[in-house]
Amino acid sequence: MTDREYPRQRVTRGEHDWVMAWTSERTFHIACGPGNLTEAPSMFRTWASEDVAGVL
C-alpha cells in the first residue's frame, strides 16, 4: 500500500469546510477543516481499500 501515490487533492467549500489529502515519502497525509473530521478518514479508507482490492 505504501508504494502507491495519491496526487494532492484539495476540496474547498468555505473557510472552515475544506479537506486536503496526498502521499509523500510513502506516507498518506490528510488535513482538514473542523467540520470535515468524518470526510478526511473516508478519503483514506477509499485509497487504502483500492490497494487491498488489488492484492486480493
N, C-alpha and C positions, 0 to 999 in steps of 0.2 A: 504494500500500500504506500509506503513512503517514497517510492520511486516515481509515482505519478504526479504530474504537475496539475495545479489548479490556477488558471490565469486569474490575475487580480480582478475581482468583481466588486463594484460598489453600487448599491441601490440607495438613493437619497430621495426621501419623500418630504422631509422637513428638517428643521434644526435638531430635533430630538428623535427623529424617525429615520434611521439610516442603518445600514449594515454593510460591512466590507469583509471579504474573505480572499485568501491567497495562500500559496505554498512558497516557502523559501527555506533553503538548506534542509530539505527533506522533512519539513515540519509544516503542518496545516495551521494557519493563523486566522483569527477572526476578531473583529472589533465591531461594536455596535452601540447604538443609542440606548437609553434606558428602557424604551418601550419595545425593544427588539430582542429581549433576552430569550424568547422562545424561538424566534426565527433563526437566529445565529446557529444554534446547535442543529437545527434542521438542515442547514446547508452542509454541515459536516457529515451528518448521517447520510445524506444523499451521496456525497463524494465517497465516503467510506463503503457504503453498500454497493456502489457501482464496481469498486475494486474487488470486493469479496465475490460478487457475482461472476466476475471474470476469472476467478481462481477455481470456482466450483465446477 
